[in-house]
């Protein structure tokens, strides 16, 4: 099974992540940031990647360090669990609707990290969560997972829905991209012989 554990300890946060890429979408998440927990639960449930995340951060300052460092640790865990990426589907894309909001996600599990973020919020916060932190999370995640990640909300007006479509679209796309393609026969899906830099 493709599993990994990562711990990240700094003066600002203490993060631990356990994942199983071949799971059922089970989750056990506690970051101290309620809306963020809700989004990470969506990520697990709709990717079918089992996630256990614990975060203890300096939330008395704000949520920035906790959110960014969780993205770093989760990305590192994904990369570690993927190993040499032999047999994976690699590319995937999804259009995901939630009521009035529609978000598109496309990604390449390439070993070459990049984020394109084309998502706009007309409010600074969803509850007590700063909407600018969604981009920070996905950037930290993409850079440390080694994936090229494009997220674009095509339309939507409810900020909760927009955020949720982003997480669910990434989840569904990640699920397809990391699945084992039986036709690959354990080959790395590239003509270069290896993925990465």
Residue frames relative to the residue before (quaternion, step in Angstrom):
aa qw qx qy qz dx dy dz
X 1.0000 0.0000 0.0000 0.0000 0.00 0.00 0.00
X 0.4148 -0.7133 0.5153 0.2315 3.56 -1.10 0.77
X 0.1622 0.7958 -0.5494 0.1963 3.52 -0.02 1.37
X 0.0192 0.7891 -0.6139 -0.0026 3.55 -1.28 0.35
X 0.1474 -0.7418 0.6456 0.1063 3.51 -1.34 0.47
X 0.0185 -0.7846 0.6196 -0.0157 3.56 -1.03 0.84
X 0.0882 -0.7604 0.6405 0.0605 3.55 -1.09 0.79
X 0.0557 -0.7791 0.6244 0.0068 3.54 -1.07 0.82
X 0.0083 0.8056 -0.5892 0.0606 3.57 -0.59 1.19
X 0.0800 0.7701 -0.6268 0.0877 3.55 -0.75 1.10
X 0.6751 -0.4585 0.3673 0.4462 3.56 -1.28 -0.11
X 0.6993 0.4717 -0.2541 0.4731 3.57 1.27 -0.40
X 0.8216 0.0410 0.0251 0.5681 3.59 1.03 -0.76
X 0.1462 -0.7107 0.6724 0.1463 3.49 -1.43 0.29
X 0.0010 0.8220 -0.5639 0.0803 3.55 -0.45 1.26
X 0.0209 0.7588 -0.6504 -0.0287 3.56 -1.12 0.70
X 0.0686 -0.7908 0.6080 -0.0139 3.53 -1.01 0.95
X 0.0234 -0.7510 0.6597 0.0146 3.54 -1.06 0.86
X 0.0076 0.8175 -0.5751 0.0288 3.58 -0.84 0.94
X 0.1068 -0.7276 0.6711 0.0937 3.49 -1.38 0.42
X 0.3426 -0.7764 0.4953 0.1857 3.57 -0.36 1.25
X 0.7415 0.3808 -0.2024 0.5141 3.58 1.15 -0.61
X 0.3429 0.7801 -0.4551 0.2581 3.54 1.10 0.76
X 0.5792 -0.5733 0.4616 0.3505 3.51 -1.27 -0.61
X 0.5991 -0.5610 0.3632 0.4410 3.57 1.28 0.04
X 0.3490 0.7309 -0.5077 0.2936 3.58 1.20 0.41
X 0.0300 -0.8179 0.5746 -0.0042 3.58 -1.05 0.69
X 0.0226 -0.7376 0.6749 -0.0043 3.49 -1.29 0.63
X 0.1423 0.8415 -0.4847 0.1916 3.54 0.17 1.35
X 0.1322 0.7663 -0.6194 0.1082 3.55 -0.91 0.98
X 0.0137 0.8244 -0.5628 0.0591 3.56 -0.30 1.30
X 0.4989 -0.6365 0.4387 0.3918 3.57 1.24 -0.31
X 0.6797 0.3940 -0.2639 0.5595 3.58 1.33 0.05
X 0.3797 -0.8048 0.4054 0.2094 3.55 -0.07 1.34
X 0.7056 0.4502 -0.2908 0.4635 3.60 0.74 -0.95
X 0.6189 0.5397 -0.3325 0.4638 3.57 1.08 -0.73
X 0.6114 0.5353 -0.3437 0.4706 3.60 1.01 -0.78
X 0.6462 0.5342 -0.3087 0.4492 3.56 0.94 -0.93
X 0.6752 0.4839 -0.2916 0.4743 3.60 0.95 -0.85
X 0.6589 0.4972 -0.3124 0.4701 3.60 0.97 -0.81
X 0.6003 0.5386 -0.3554 0.4726 3.59 1.11 -0.59
X 0.6287 0.5152 -0.3301 0.4800 3.60 1.04 -0.73
X 0.6277 0.5478 -0.3264 0.4465 3.55 1.01 -0.85
X 0.6767 0.4803 -0.2884 0.4777 3.58 0.92 -0.89
X 0.7032 0.5064 -0.2861 0.4090 3.55 0.68 -1.11
X 0.7733 0.3789 -0.1970 0.4687 3.57 0.87 -0.92
X 0.6346 0.4770 -0.3442 0.5013 3.60 1.26 -0.09
X 0.3093 -0.7468 0.4979 0.3143 3.57 1.28 -0.52
X 0.4613 0.6204 -0.4759 0.4193 3.57 1.18 0.63
X 0.3651 -0.7201 0.5443 0.2278 3.57 -0.73 1.04
X 0.0480 -0.8107 0.5831 -0.0211 3.57 -0.89 1.00
X 0.0156 0.7278 -0.6853 -0.0203 3.50 -1.09 0.84
X 0.0410 0.8112 -0.5757 0.0937 3.56 -0.57 1.18
X 0.0174 -0.7557 0.6547 0.0006 3.52 -1.02 0.92
X 0.0341 0.7935 -0.6058 0.0476 3.55 -0.87 0.95
X 0.0326 -0.7559 0.6539 -0.0044 3.51 -0.99 0.94
X 0.1149 0.8380 -0.5165 0.1336 3.57 -0.15 1.29
X 0.6344 -0.5419 0.4062 0.3727 3.51 -1.37 0.11
X 0.0394 0.8509 -0.5197 0.0663 3.54 0.74 1.13
X 0.5188 0.6098 -0.4303 0.4170 3.60 1.24 -0.12
X 0.6239 0.4817 -0.3334 0.5173 3.60 1.28 -0.31
X 0.6339 -0.4051 0.2731 0.5996 3.54 0.81 -1.15
X 0.6519 -0.5503 0.3631 0.3746 3.59 -1.27 -0.09
X 0.4106 0.7720 -0.4363 0.2122 3.58 1.27 -0.28
X 0.7143 0.4600 -0.2808 0.4465 3.60 0.66 -1.05
X 0.6445 0.5281 -0.3232 0.4485 3.58 0.97 -0.82
X 0.6834 0.4877 -0.2845 0.4628 3.57 0.90 -0.95
X 0.6888 0.4809 -0.2896 0.4588 3.58 0.82 -0.98
X 0.6987 0.4735 -0.2846 0.4546 3.60 0.84 -0.93
X 0.5939 0.5288 -0.3679 0.4819 3.59 1.14 -0.51
X 0.6314 0.5243 -0.3273 0.4683 3.59 1.02 -0.75
X 0.6313 0.5279 -0.3257 0.4655 3.57 1.01 -0.82
X 0.7129 0.4635 -0.2678 0.4530 3.58 0.73 -1.05
X 0.6486 0.5062 -0.3220 0.4685 3.59 0.98 -0.79
X 0.6442 0.5160 -0.3204 0.4648 3.58 0.97 -0.80
X 0.6500 0.5109 -0.3128 0.4676 3.58 0.96 -0.84
X 0.6458 0.5166 -0.3210 0.4615 3.58 1.02 -0.77
X 0.6258 0.5238 -0.3359 0.4703 3.59 0.99 -0.81
X 0.6681 0.5081 -0.2986 0.4542 3.58 0.86 -0.98
X 0.6614 0.5138 -0.2955 0.4596 3.56 0.94 -0.92
X 0.6799 0.4912 -0.2889 0.4616 3.58 0.93 -0.90
X 0.6530 0.5240 -0.3156 0.4465 3.60 1.09 -0.67
X 0.2341 -0.8010 0.5220 0.1766 3.60 1.13 -0.52
X 0.8107 -0.2186 0.1704 0.5157 3.59 -0.81 -0.98
X 0.4626 -0.7318 0.3896 0.3140 3.58 1.38 0.15
X 0.2944 0.7722 -0.5122 0.2339 3.58 1.18 0.40
X 0.8458 0.2368 -0.1842 0.4412 3.53 -1.04 0.90
X 0.5400 0.6459 -0.4164 0.3433 3.61 1.17 -0.20
X 0.5994 -0.5608 0.4376 0.3672 3.54 -1.29 0.40
X 0.2664 -0.8262 0.4340 0.2411 3.57 1.22 -0.75
X 0.8166 0.1627 -0.0740 0.5489 3.64 0.55 -1.09
X 0.1731 0.7714 -0.6067 0.0834 3.56 -1.14 0.62
X 0.0470 -0.7809 0.6208 0.0500 3.54 -1.29 0.35
X 0.1044 -0.7881 0.6066 0.0070 3.54 -1.25 0.59
X 0.1520 -0.6885 0.6931 0.1499 3.51 -1.27 0.59
X 0.0237 -0.8242 0.5653 -0.0260 3.57 -0.68 1.07
X 0.1885 -0.7945 0.5742 0.0591 3.54 -0.80 1.14
X 0.0544 0.7386 -0.6720 0.0008 3.52 -1.26 0.63
X 0.8017 -0.1729 0.0448 0.5704 3.53 -0.29 1.31
X 0.8475 -0.1389 0.1019 0.5021 3.64 -0.68 -1.05
X 0.6589 0.5348 -0.2966 0.4380 3.59 1.26 -0.29
X 0.0487 -0.7792 0.6248 0.0111 3.55 -1.10 0.79
X 0.0197 -0.8021 0.5960 -0.0319 3.57 -0.76 1.09
X 0.2356 -0.7480 0.6096 0.1158 3.52 -1.12 0.86
X 0.0245 -0.7693 0.6382 0.0137 3.55 -1.07 0.83
X 0.0255 0.7525 -0.6580 0.0124 3.54 -1.07 0.84
X 0.0501 0.8172 -0.5727 0.0414 3.57 -0.95 0.80
X 0.2086 -0.7295 0.6427 0.1059 3.47 -1.40 0.48
X 0.2499 -0.7442 0.6014 0.1484 3.56 -0.65 1.10
X 0.0966 0.8799 -0.4419 0.1459 3.48 0.51 1.34
X 0.4294 -0.6519 0.4976 0.3782 3.56 1.14 -0.62
X 0.6672 0.4255 -0.2889 0.5388 3.59 1.33 0.00
X 0.2264 -0.8391 0.4789 0.1238 3.58 -0.07 1.26
X 0.1810 0.7444 -0.6297 0.1292 3.52 -1.13 0.82
X 0.1106 -0.7769 0.6147 0.0794 3.55 -1.14 0.65
X 0.0601 -0.7175 0.6919 0.0532 3.51 -1.10 0.89
X 0.0535 -0.8085 0.5843 -0.0459 3.56 -0.60 1.24
X 0.0740 0.7897 -0.5996 0.1070 3.57 -0.41 1.24
X 0.3795 0.6991 -0.4810 0.3687 3.52 0.62 1.26
X 0.0813 -0.8079 0.5835 0.0173 3.58 -0.80 1.00
X 0.1445 -0.7551 0.6353 0.0729 3.51 -1.11 0.84
X 0.3127 -0.7661 0.5260 0.1964 3.60 -0.92 0.80
X 0.6910 0.3467 -0.2862 0.5661 3.56 1.30 0.30
X 0.5286 -0.6505 0.4517 0.3055 3.57 -1.17 0.59
X 0.8078 0.1797 -0.0702 0.5569 3.57 1.15 -0.54
X 0.1754 -0.6734 0.6954 0.1794 3.50 -1.40 0.41
X 0.7676 -0.0479 -0.0336 0.6382 3.56 -0.20 1.24
X 0.7448 -0.3281 0.2562 0.5215 3.58 -0.63 -1.11
X 0.5204 0.6430 -0.3920 0.4025 3.57 1.32 0.30
X 0.3940 -0.7249 0.5168 0.2287 3.59 -0.75 1.06
X 0.4356 -0.7296 0.4592 0.2589 3.58 -0.64 1.09
X 0.5777 0.5869 -0.3876 0.4142 3.63 1.12 -0.46
X 0.6037 0.5908 -0.3552 0.4004 3.60 1.18 -0.44
X 0.5168 0.6204 -0.4378 0.3955 3.62 1.17 -0.29
X 0.6635 0.4856 -0.3051 0.4805 3.57 0.90 -0.87
X 0.6285 0.5379 -0.3373 0.4493 3.60 0.97 -0.80
X 0.6488 0.5138 -0.3198 0.4613 3.59 0.95 -0.84
X 0.7202 0.4522 -0.2735 0.4495 3.58 0.71 -1.03
X 0.6084 0.5278 -0.3658 0.4664 3.60 1.09 -0.56
X 0.6653 0.4938 -0.3058 0.4691 3.60 0.85 -0.93
X 0.6445 0.5294 -0.3086 0.4573 3.56 1.01 -0.86
X 0.6961 0.4791 -0.2820 0.4543 3.60 0.76 -1.04
X 0.6733 0.5137 -0.3041 0.4362 3.58 0.87 -0.93
X 0.7482 0.3985 -0.2226 0.4815 3.57 0.98 -0.78
X 0.6236 0.4974 -0.3428 0.4962 3.59 1.22 -0.34
X 0.3708 -0.7342 0.4861 0.2952 3.57 1.19 -0.50
X 0.5151 0.6271 -0.4329 0.3924 3.56 0.99 0.80
X 0.3756 -0.6428 0.6106 0.2700 3.51 -1.30 0.49
X 0.0110 -0.8344 0.5447 -0.0836 3.55 -0.50 1.25
X 0.0495 -0.7803 0.6233 -0.0102 3.55 -0.77 1.13
X 0.0149 0.7831 -0.6198 0.0500 3.56 -0.79 1.08
X 0.0838 0.7916 -0.5987 0.0892 3.58 -0.78 1.04
X 0.2297 -0.7330 0.6226 0.1493 3.55 -0.86 0.98
X 0.3344 -0.7816 0.4988 0.1688 3.55 -0.53 1.21
X 0.7549 -0.2028 0.1117 0.6136 3.55 1.16 -0.68
X 0.2800 0.7294 -0.5915 0.1993 3.51 -1.32 0.43
X 0.2267 -0.7964 0.5485 0.1163 3.57 -1.16 0.57
X 0.6779 0.4579 -0.2859 0.4991 3.58 1.15 -0.54
X 0.4197 -0.7539 0.4435 0.2424 3.59 -0.48 1.18
X 0.5971 0.5423 -0.3611 0.4680 3.60 1.08 -0.64
X 0.6762 0.4909 -0.2932 0.4645 3.58 0.87 -0.92
X 0.6328 0.5298 -0.3372 0.4530 3.59 0.95 -0.83
X 0.6684 0.4938 -0.3018 0.4673 3.59 0.85 -0.95
X 0.6869 0.4931 -0.2950 0.4451 3.56 0.86 -0.93
X 0.6329 0.5108 -0.3510 0.4640 3.60 1.00 -0.66
X 0.6003 0.5535 -0.3659 0.4465 3.61 1.08 -0.62
X 0.7038 0.4587 -0.2748 0.4677 3.59 0.79 -0.98
X 0.6785 0.4806 -0.3022 0.4662 3.59 0.93 -0.83
X 0.6382 0.5182 -0.3341 0.4611 3.60 1.01 -0.73
X 0.6396 0.4978 -0.3227 0.4888 3.58 0.99 -0.79
X 0.6350 0.5433 -0.3298 0.4390 3.58 0.94 -0.84
X 0.7003 0.4666 -0.2777 0.4635 3.58 0.78 -1.02
X 0.6637 0.5008 -0.3044 0.4648 3.57 1.02 -0.79
X 0.6430 0.5162 -0.3144 0.4704 3.56 0.97 -0.84
X 0.6027 0.5682 -0.3484 0.4388 3.56 1.01 -0.82
X 0.7062 0.4574 -0.2683 0.4692 3.58 0.83 -0.99
X 0.6909 0.5181 -0.2903 0.4123 3.58 0.91 -0.91
X 0.7445 0.3969 -0.2370 0.4817 3.61 0.99 -0.75
X 0.4518 0.6787 -0.4627 0.3481 3.59 1.25 -0.05
X 0.4837 -0.6436 0.5110 0.3012 3.53 -1.16 0.65
X 0.2587 -0.7468 0.5994 0.1270 3.55 -0.88 1.05
X 0.3819 -0.7631 0.4643 0.2371 3.62 -0.37 1.15
X 0.6310 0.5383 -0.3396 0.4435 3.61 1.15 -0.44
X 0.5764 0.5979 -0.3802 0.4071 3.59 1.22 -0.30
X 0.1926 -0.8230 0.5138 0.1469 3.58 1.21 -0.47
X 0.6977 -0.5071 0.2530 0.4383 3.57 0.89 1.05
X 0.4348 0.6668 -0.4881 0.3580 3.60 1.17 0.43
X 0.4645 -0.6138 0.5462 0.3304 3.55 -1.22 0.48
X 0.3962 -0.7735 0.4416 0.2229 3.62 -0.63 1.07
X 0.5663 0.5273 -0.4409 0.4549 3.54 0.38 1.30
X 0.4802 -0.6526 0.4984 0.3082 3.57 -1.19 0.48
X 0.5606 0.6229 -0.3762 0.3952 3.59 1.27 -0.21
X 0.5017 -0.6510 0.4293 0.3744 3.57 1.18 -0.51
X 0.7870 0.0084 -0.0360 0.6158 3.55 1.27 -0.34
X 0.3651 -0.7113 0.5542 0.2314 3.53 -1.22 0.52
X 0.5408 0.5972 -0.4705 0.3598 3.52 -1.14 0.66
X 0.9117 -0.1156 0.0467 0.3914 3.49 -1.47 0.32
